[in-house]
Amino acid sequence: MLASLSIRNVVLIDQLDLSFETGLCTLTGETGAGKSILLDALGLALGFRAEKTLVRAGADQAAVSAEFHIADGHPALALLAEQGMEAEQTLILRRVLGGDGRSRAFINDQPVSVGLLRAMGGMMVEIEGQFAEQGLLDPATHRETLDAFGGLGPLTQKVAATWQTWRQAVDAHEAAARDHQAAMAQEAELRHHLGEIEALDPKQGEEAELDDLRSVMAHGEKLVAALNAACTEMSGADMAGETPGGETPSDAKSRRGVEDSLNAARAHLEKVASHAPAQLKPALDALERASLEVTEALALLHDFGGQLESDPAKLQEIEDRFFALRELARKHNVAVDDLPKLRETLSARLETLSGGGDTLAQLAENVRHSRDAFDSACGDLSDKRAATAKKLDAAVSAELPALKLEKAQFATRLDPLEASQWGEHGAERISFQVTTNPGTPPGPINRIASGGELARFMLALKVVVADGGSAATLVFDEVDSGVGGAVAAAVGERLSRLGQGRQVLVVTHSPQVAARGGHHLRIIKEGRDTTDTVITTVDTLDDEARREEIARMLSGKQVTDEARAAADSLLQSA
């Protein structure tokens, strides 16, 4: 519900802060006092079209903030979450309008688009009247209103679900058909590419292995020299067991490697180990470990040396394969390690060609099955809508005589759509139509009914479908225009009925309607002596002030005792 409205510099309004309560709230005032300005200001906060003429003369900008309290489960909470905004149960819609006509929109002090502000505002407030921009005058709401009146939510959800399933099946079939057609056109090319990859038969990790082999074979001589030198230093002989060139036998015999030195050192210590076992054992253990490590290192070097090849032909073979793999990967714009995966992909696509007919047939069957399910759900929904439309027409027609529309007729029209226009909402277009004179064909509400008639049609509809729609606040703009007496009383009674389940604001000139309100705001236009300007203000009336206002509405500026007595009568009967 609308909790408060803050207005700054809108036309005749300088500064105005209003609070609202639940139930029926009536807004009254003399003609020209600024009732329409108040609605314009509210519309600005709801995201309606903004014009620079709304900015008060002499002001740089106008600003309006509307605060709402929303209940758990309200659709506005889901919309806030979709936008990545915190879903709070206090919602503030704000609009700032500059003198150049440009505006900025805010929700809970976060900048948003005017479109989002309008979407949120439409969930908060529904304005009904001859100049309304939304509500039941918008044909887009007629389907939702009919479905809500008939409790058709489960059926509409089923239609939406079967529609989505059908469309997904159609999309899958069309995509498969396109892929199959493209694959058929590319079959020869696919087979050529697959043949190239299969001929080379790439393996995962092969590029790195070949690169290592290239490096080893290309530097074989340096590696052999280094291995021999290392072995000689450790054992006194190279990998072949030969001593370094140029040494005499006596030199070779005197040359000792690390391995011999370690063994000799152990032998010296072991001779005296029994005299100091505790002190020498750690050293002996360390020498044993060192000897083992040297032995293992020599074995590894011999193994590696045995693998070294200096065959130029073998090196060329490795080089050729290495660069062939890279060239093939470059051709297909993939990494070398991805070539095996590409091979699988190409094979799968070629297999699709051979089994494509079966796949397409199955997908076509899915389309037929899902289409049948949608047709069935749509048929059920259309039947229920037709039955609901008759009930709605009868219920609205029953409200019309009391609203001085006894000659009018209301009809819900269901027009079948072309198959190309079917959608998640079903297979028909729904519209509310009226005729105000017997013998004339029905037409859209906003084209057939006059301003006053239009507002009363909206009231009759809203009374009948009181639970439809998510907006907790209804605004009626001069719904009693052109009527009085018993008709105005009937209007007031229906507004009061609506106010029992939600917040209803009504701008009225009728004392019969004003007497029905649970809350009463009086709009006043007054001058300022100091600035020679005119401003619009709003008073919240207590019981006595309300009696005076209704008496004024009955008798004019000169309030008489008879008018006060009539006001008392209206208030008591209400």
C-alpha positions in Angstrom: 0.0 0.0 0.0 1.0 3.6 -0.5 2.3 4.8 2.9 3.5 8.4 2.1 3.9 10.8 -0.8 6.5 13.6 -0.8 6.2 16.3 -3.5 8.6 19.2 -4.2 8.1 21.9 -6.8 5.4 20.3 -8.9 3.3 23.0 -10.7 1.4 24.7 -7.8 2.8 22.4 -5.1 5.8 23.9 -3.3 6.4 21.4 -0.6 4.0 18.7 0.4 4.3 15.5 2.6 1.2 13.3 2.8 0.6 10.0 4.7 -2.0 7.5 3.7 -3.8 4.6 5.4 -5.6 1.5 4.3 -9.2 1.5 3.2 -11.1 4.2 1.2 -9.5 7.6 1.2 -11.4 10.5 -0.5 -9.7 13.6 -1.9 -11.9 16.6 -2.4 -11.5 20.3 -3.1 -12.9 23.1 -5.3 -12.4 23.0 -9.0 -8.9 24.1 -9.9 -7.6 23.5 -6.4 -5.0 21.0 -7.7 -6.4 17.5 -7.4 -5.1 16.6 -10.9 -1.7 18.0 -9.9 -1.6 15.6 -7.0 -2.3 12.6 -9.4 0.3 14.0 -11.9 2.8 14.0 -9.1 2.0 10.5 -8.1 2.2 9.4 -11.7 5.7 11.0 -11.9 6.9 8.7 -9.1 5.3 5.7 -10.8 7.2 6.2 -14.0 4.6 7.9 -16.1 5.5 10.3 -18.9 7.2 13.4 -17.6 6.9 16.9 -19.1 8.9 19.9 -18.1 5.7 21.9 -17.5 5.3 19.9 -14.3 8.3 21.8 -12.8 7.1 24.7 -10.6 7.9 28.1 -12.1 11.2 29.5 -10.7 12.4 26.0 -9.5 15.3 24.2 -11.1 13.7 20.8 -10.7 10.7 18.8 -9.4 11.0 15.7 -7.2 8.5 13.2 -6.0 9.0 10.2 -3.7 6.3 7.6 -3.0 6.9 5.1 -0.2 5.1 1.8 -0.2 4.7 -1.1 2.2 4.6 -4.5 0.4 3.6 -7.9 1.7 5.5 -11.2 1.6 5.3 -12.8 -1.8 4.5 -9.6 -3.7 5.8 -9.8 -7.3 7.8 -6.6 -6.7 10.1 -8.5 -4.5 10.9 -10.9 -7.3 11.5 -8.1 -9.7 13.9 -6.4 -7.2 15.8 -9.7 -6.9 16.1 -10.1 -10.7 17.7 -6.6 -10.8 20.2 -7.5 -8.1 18.6 -5.2 -5.6 17.9 -6.0 -2.0 14.3 -7.1 -1.7 12.9 -4.9 1.1 9.3 -4.6 2.2 9.6 -0.9 2.3 9.9 0.4 -1.2 10.6 4.0 -2.2 10.0 5.1 -5.8 11.5 8.5 -6.6 11.7 10.7 -9.7 13.6 13.9 -10.2 12.5 16.1 -13.2 14.7 18.9 -14.4 13.5 22.1 -16.0 14.8 20.8 -19.4 12.4 17.8 -19.3 15.0 15.2 -18.5 14.4 13.0 -15.5 16.2 10.5 -13.2 14.6 7.5 -11.6 15.5 5.8 -8.3 14.3 2.8 -6.4 15.3 2.7 -2.7 17.8 5.4 -3.6 19.5 3.3 -6.3 19.5 4.8 -9.8 17.4 2.8 -12.2 15.9 3.2 -15.7 12.5 4.9 -16.1 11.2 1.7 -17.6 12.0 -0.3 -14.5 10.5 2.4 -12.3 7.3 2.2 -14.4 7.2 -1.6 -14.2 7.6 -1.4 -10.4 5.0 1.5 -10.2 2.5 -0.6 -12.2 2.8 -3.3 -9.5 2.2 -0.8 -6.7 -0.7 1.4 -8.0 -3.5 1.0 -10.5 -5.1 4.2 -11.7 -8.6 4.0 -13.2 -10.2 6.9 -14.9 -10.9 8.7 -18.1 -7.2 9.9 -18.4 -5.5 6.8 -16.9 -2.5 5.5 -18.7 -2.8 1.9 -17.4 -5.2 -0.3 -15.4 -8.2 -1.8 -17.1 -7.9 0.6 -20.0 -4.8 -1.2 -21.1 -6.0 -4.2 -23.2 -2.9 -6.1 -22.1 -4.5 -6.4 -18.6 -7.8 -7.9 -19.9 -6.4 -11.5 -20.2 -4.9 -11.4 -16.7 -8.1 -10.0 -15.3 -10.3 -12.7 -16.9 -7.9 -15.5 -15.8 -7.7 -14.1 -12.2 -11.5 -13.9 -12.0 -11.9 -17.5 -13.2 -9.1 -18.8 -11.0 -7.4 -20.2 -14.1 -3.9 -19.9 -12.8 -3.1 -23.6 -12.9 -4.4 -23.9 -16.5 -2.4 -20.9 -17.7 0.7 -22.3 -16.1 0.2 -25.6 -17.9 -0.3 -23.7 -21.2 2.9 -21.7 -20.6 4.8 -24.9 -19.7 3.6 -26.9 -22.8 4.3 -23.9 -25.0 7.9 -23.7 -23.7 8.3 -27.5 -24.3 6.9 -27.2 -27.8 9.1 -24.3 -28.7 12.2 -26.1 -27.3 11.4 -29.1 -29.4 10.9 -27.0 -32.5 14.2 -25.2 -31.8 16.0 -28.5 -31.3 14.6 -30.0 -34.5 15.5 -26.9 -36.5 19.0 -26.8 -35.1 19.5 -30.5 -35.9 18.2 -30.0 -39.4 20.6 -27.1 -40.0 23.5 -29.1 -38.6 22.6 -32.1 -40.7 22.4 -30.0 -43.9 25.7 -28.3 -43.1 27.3 -31.6 -42.4 26.1 -33.1 -45.6 27.6 -30.2 -47.5 30.9 -30.5 -45.7 31.1 -34.3 -45.7 33.9 -34.6 -48.2 35.9 -31.9 -46.4 35.3 -33.6 -43.1 36.5 -36.9 -44.4 39.6 -35.3 -45.9 40.5 -33.6 -42.6 39.8 -36.8 -40.6 42.0 -38.7 -43.0 44.9 -36.3 -42.4 44.6 -36.6 -38.6 44.2 -40.4 -38.7 47.3 -40.7 -41.0 49.4 -38.8 -38.5 47.7 -40.5 -35.5 48.7 -37.8 -32.9 48.9 -38.8 -29.2 48.2 -36.7 -26.1 51.5 -35.2 -24.8 53.4 -36.3 -27.9 54.6 -32.8 -28.7 56.4 -32.4 -25.4 58.0 -35.8 -25.7 59.3 -35.1 -29.2 60.6 -31.7 -28.2 62.6 -33.4 -25.4 64.0 -36.0 -27.8 65.0 -33.3 -30.3 66.9 -31.5 -27.7 68.7 -34.6 -26.5 69.7 -35.8 -29.9 70.7 -32.4 -31.1 73.1 -32.0 -28.2 74.3 -35.7 -28.0 78.1 -35.0 -28.2 78.0 -32.4 -25.5 75.9 -34.7 -23.3 78.2 -37.7 -23.8 81.3 -35.6 -23.0 79.6 -34.3 -19.8 78.5 -37.8 -18.8 82.0 -39.2 -19.3 83.6 -36.4 -17.3 81.1 -36.9 -14.5 81.7 -40.7 -14.4 85.5 -40.2 -14.5 85.3 -37.8 -11.5 83.2 -40.2 -9.5 84.8 -43.6 -10.5 88.1 -42.8 -12.2 86.8 -44.1 -15.6 84.3 -43.0 -18.2 81.1 -44.8 -19.2 83.1 -47.3 -21.3 85.4 -48.1 -18.3 88.4 -46.4 -20.0 90.7 -43.9 -18.2 91.2 -40.4 -19.6 93.3 -40.2 -22.7 97.1 -39.6 -22.3 97.4 -41.2 -18.9 100.0 -44.0 -18.2 98.9 -47.2 -16.6 100.6 -46.1 -13.4 98.7 -42.7 -13.6 95.4 -44.6 -14.1 96.2 -46.9 -11.1 96.9 -43.9 -8.9 93.8 -42.0 -10.0 91.0 -42.6 -7.6 87.4 -41.7 -8.0 84.9 -40.5 -5.5 83.5 -44.0 -5.1 87.0 -45.5 -4.3 87.8 -42.6 -1.9 84.5 -43.2 0.0 85.2 -46.9 0.3 88.8 -46.3 1.4 87.6 -43.8 4.0 85.1 -46.3 5.4 87.8 -49.0 5.5 90.1 -46.8 7.6 87.4 -45.9 10.1 86.0 -49.5 10.4 89.5 -50.6 11.6 89.2 -48.4 14.7 85.4 -48.3 15.1 85.5 -50.7 18.0 87.5 -48.1 20.1 84.9 -45.3 19.7 81.7 -46.9 18.4 79.3 -44.2 19.6 81.3 -41.4 18.1 82.3 -43.1 14.7 79.0 -44.9 13.9 77.2 -41.7 12.6 80.1 -41.0 10.3 80.3 -44.5 9.0 76.5 -44.5 8.3 76.9 -41.2 6.4 79.8 -42.6 4.4 77.7 -45.7 3.5 74.8 -43.5 2.4 77.1 -41.4 0.3 78.6 -44.4 -1.3 75.2 -45.8 -2.2 74.1 -42.4 -3.7 77.3 -42.3 -5.8 76.7 -45.8 -7.0 73.1 -45.0 -7.9 74.2 -41.8 -9.7 76.7 -43.7 -11.8 74.1 -46.3 -12.7 71.7 -43.6 -13.8 74.4 -41.9 -15.9 75.3 -45.2 -17.5 71.6 -45.9 -18.3 71.2 -42.4 -19.9 74.4 -42.8 -21.8 73.2 -46.1 -23.2 70.1 -44.4 -24.6 71.9 -41.6 -26.3 71.9 -41.9 -30.1 73.7 -39.8 -32.6 71.9 -41.1 -35.7 71.2 -38.1 -38.0 68.4 -40.0 -39.7 66.6 -40.6 -36.5 66.9 -37.0 -35.5 65.5 -36.0 -38.9 62.6 -38.4 -38.4 61.7 -36.8 -35.0 62.0 -33.3 -36.4 59.7 -34.2 -39.3 57.0 -35.6 -37.1 57.3 -32.7 -34.6 56.8 -30.0 -37.2 54.1 -32.1 -39.0 52.1 -32.2 -35.8 52.4 -28.4 -35.3 51.5 -27.7 -38.9 48.3 -29.8 -38.6 47.4 -28.1 -35.4 47.9 -24.7 -36.9 45.8 -25.7 -39.9 42.8 -26.4 -37.6 43.6 -23.6 -35.2 44.0 -25.9 -32.2 46.8 -26.9 -29.8 48.8 -30.0 -30.8 47.5 -31.8 -27.7 43.9 -31.1 -28.9 44.4 -33.0 -32.1 43.1 -36.3 -30.6 40.0 -34.5 -29.4 39.5 -32.9 -32.8 39.7 -36.4 -34.3 36.9 -37.6 -32.1 34.8 -34.5 -32.9 35.2 -35.0 -36.7 34.4 -38.7 -36.3 31.2 -37.9 -34.3 30.1 -35.4 -37.0 30.5 -38.0 -39.7 28.6 -40.5 -37.6 25.8 -37.9 -37.3 25.6 -37.9 -41.1 24.9 -41.6 -41.2 22.5 -41.5 -38.3 21.1 -38.0 -38.9 17.9 -39.2 -40.5 17.0 -41.2 -37.5 17.8 -38.3 -35.2 15.7 -35.9 -37.2 12.8 -38.3 -37.3 12.9 -38.6 -33.5 13.1 -34.8 -33.0 10.2 -34.4 -35.4 8.2 -36.8 -33.4 9.0 -34.8 -30.2 7.7 -31.7 -32.0 4.4 -33.4 -32.9 4.0 -34.8 -29.4 4.7 -31.5 -27.7 2.4 -29.6 -30.1 -0.4 -32.0 -29.3 0.1 -31.4 -25.6 0.0 -27.6 -26.2 -3.1 -27.9 -28.3 -4.8 -29.9 -25.6 -3.9 -27.5 -22.8 -4.9 -24.5 -25.0 -8.3 -26.2 -25.8 -9.0 -26.7 -22.1 -8.0 -23.1 -21.3 -10.1 -21.7 -24.1 -13.1 -23.6 -22.9 -12.6 -22.4 -19.4 -12.1 -18.8 -20.6 -15.3 -18.9 -22.6 -17.3 -20.1 -19.6 -15.5 -17.6 -17.3 -16.3 -14.8 -19.8 -20.0 -15.4 -19.5 -19.9 -15.3 -15.7 -17.8 -12.1 -15.8 -20.2 -10.4 -18.3 -23.2 -11.3 -16.2 -21.5 -10.1 -13.0 -20.4 -6.8 -14.5 -23.8 -6.3 -16.1 -25.5 -6.7 -12.7 -23.5 -3.7 -11.4 -24.3 -1.4 -14.3 -27.9 -0.3 -13.6 -27.1 1.1 -10.2 -24.3 3.1 -11.8 -26.7 4.8 -14.4 -25.5 2.4 -17.1 -28.7 0.4 -17.3 -28.7 0.6 -21.1 -25.1 -0.4 -21.5 -23.8 -3.8 -22.2 -20.4 -5.3 -21.3 -18.9 -8.2 -23.2 -15.7 -10.2 -23.0 -14.4 -11.0 -26.5 -12.2 -14.0 -27.3 -10.7 -13.8 -30.7 -8.8 -16.9 -31.9 -5.2 -16.1 -33.0 -3.4 -17.3 -36.1 -1.0 -20.2 -35.3 1.9 -17.9 -35.9 0.6 -15.7 -33.0 0.2 -18.4 -30.4 2.2 -18.0 -27.3 2.7 -18.9 -23.7 -0.6 -17.1 -22.9 -2.7 -19.3 -25.2 -4.3 -19.2 -28.6 -6.8 -16.2 -28.3 -6.8 -12.5 -27.8 -9.0 -11.3 -25.0 -10.6 -7.8 -24.8 -13.3 -6.1 -22.9 -15.9 -4.3 -25.0 -19.0 -2.3 -24.3 -21.9 -0.7 -25.9 -23.7 2.2 -24.2 -26.7 2.4 -26.5 -29.0 -0.5 -27.6 -28.6 -1.5 -31.2 -25.0 -0.2 -31.5 -22.2 -2.7 -32.0 -19.8 -3.2 -29.1 -16.3 -1.7 -29.2 -13.2 -1.1 -27.0 -14.1 0.5 -23.7 -11.9 3.5 -24.1 -13.3 4.3 -27.6 -17.0 3.8 -26.9 -17.6 5.1 -23.4 -17.5 8.8 -22.4 -15.3 10.0 -19.6 -17.8 9.5 -16.8 -19.2 6.3 -18.3 -15.7 5.0 -18.7 -14.8 5.6 -15.0 -18.0 3.8 -13.9 -17.4 0.9 -16.2 -13.9 0.6 -14.6 -15.5 0.7 -11.1 -18.0 -2.0 -12.0 -15.2 -4.2 -13.3 -13.0 -3.6 -10.3 -15.8 -4.4 -7.9 -16.4 -7.7 -9.7 -12.7 -8.7 -10.0 -11.7 -7.1 -6.7 -9.1 -9.8 -6.1 -7.5 -9.6 -9.5 -4.2 -7.8 -10.0 -1.2 -7.3 -7.8 -1.5 -3.6 -7.1 -2.6 -3.1 -3.5 -3.5 0.6 -4.2 -6.3 1.6 -6.5 -6.8 5.2 -7.6 -10.1 6.4 -9.2 -10.1 9.8 -10.9 -13.5 11.4 -10.7 -15.4 8.2 -11.1 -18.6 10.0 -10.1 -18.3 12.6 -12.9 -21.7 13.6 -14.3 -23.8 11.7 -11.7 -25.5 12.5 -8.4 -28.1 11.4 -6.0 -28.7 7.7 -5.9 -26.1 6.9 -8.6 -23.4 8.8 -6.7 -24.4 6.9 -3.6 -24.1 3.6 -5.5 -20.6 4.7 -6.6 -19.7 5.5 -3.1 -21.0 2.1 -1.8 -18.9 0.2 -4.3 -15.8 2.2 -3.6 -16.3 1.5 0.1 -16.7 -2.2 -0.7 -13.4 -2.2 -2.6 -11.7 -0.4 0.3 -12.5 -3.3 2.6 -9.8 -5.4 0.9 -7.2 -2.9 -0.2 -6.2 0.8 -0.3 -8.5 2.9 -2.5 -7.9 6.6 -3.3 -10.7 8.5 -5.1 -10.8 12.0 -6.4 -14.4 13.1 -6.1 -16.8 16.0 -6.4 -19.6 14.0 -4.9 -20.6 14.4 -1.2 -22.2 10.9 -1.3 -18.8 9.4 -2.3 -16.9 11.6 0.1 -19.1 10.5 3.0 -18.1 6.9 2.4 -14.4 7.5 3.0 -12.6 6.2 6.0 -10.1 9.0 5.5 -10.5 12.4 3.9 -8.0 14.8 2.4 -9.0 18.3 1.3 -7.0 20.0 -1.5 -6.8 23.8 -1.2 -5.3 26.4 -3.4 -4.3 29.5 -1.5 -2.2 32.6 -2.0 0.9 33.8 -0.3 0.7 37.4 0.8 4.5 37.8 0.9 5.3 36.5 -2.5 2.0 37.1 -4.4 2.1 33.4 -5.5 -0.5 30.6 -5.4 0.2 27.2 -3.9 -1.7 24.0 -3.4 -1.8 22.4 0.0 -3.6 19.4 1.5 -5.3 19.1 4.8 -6.1 15.8 6.6 -9.6 16.3 8.0 -10.9 15.3 11.4 -14.6 14.5 11.9 -15.7 18.1 12.3 -13.7 19.4 9.4 -14.9 16.6 7.3 -18.5 17.4 8.1 -17.9 21.0 7.0 -16.2 19.9 3.8 -19.1 17.6 2.8 -21.6 20.5 3.7 -19.6 22.8 1.4 -19.8 20.2 -1.3 -23.6 20.1 -0.8 -24.3 23.9 -0.7 -21.3 25.7 -2.2 -19.2 28.4 -0.5 -21.9 29.5 1.8 -22.4 26.5 4.2 -25.8 26.5 5.8 -27.2 24.6 8.8 -29.3 22.6 6.3 -26.2 21.6 4.5 -24.6 20.5 7.7 -27.6 18.5 8.6 -27.6 16.8 5.2 -23.9 16.1 5.7 -24.6 14.5 9.0 -27.2 12.3 7.3 -24.8 11.2 4.7 -22.1 10.4 7.2 -24.5 8.4 9.4 -25.9 6.4 6.5 -22.4 5.7 5.2 
